[in-house]
Amino acid sequence: MTDSARADHRDSQLAADRADRHAFHRSVGLFPATAINMTQMVGIGPFITIPLVVATFSGPQAIMG
């Protein structure tokens, strides 16, 4: 291997090491995952309860209170 080839190899290895350090790492911890799950459960509530209330009152009078 010539000196030029060694230098090119070393430069490409350094570039790869820099890219690895700055790579995007996806992760969700326990607390964020729990928070996401809770917001999803709370957010679906109106879509579950409104049809049940309308069905119980048999029509739009459910809106009147």
Residue pairs with C-beta under 8 A, 6 or more apart in sequence:
1 9
28 36
53 62
54 60
54 62
56 62
